[in-house]
Amino acid sequence: MPKLIITFTNVRQVIKADAILRQHHIMAKIIPVPEHISSECGMCIETNNAQLQEIELWLEGFVMKTLEV
């Protein structure tokens, strides 16, 4: 299954988003942003993309970008 990388503008948003995803029982992990991806923040979240629409809904209001890898 393809992985989903979610980048944010700062580490605080990464930590808050991770907590929200865990509340919704989404398996996610905080990782360094891969070198081939540009981000203002050095950290991102990696998860599977099976629930992309729900993730986008739960993280509404966050400044983020998603990328399937």
Secondary structure, DSSP 4 states (H G I P E B T S, - for coil): --EEEEEESSHHHHHHHHHHHHHTT--EEEEEPPTTS--SSSEEEEEESTTHHHHHHHTTTS-EEEEE-
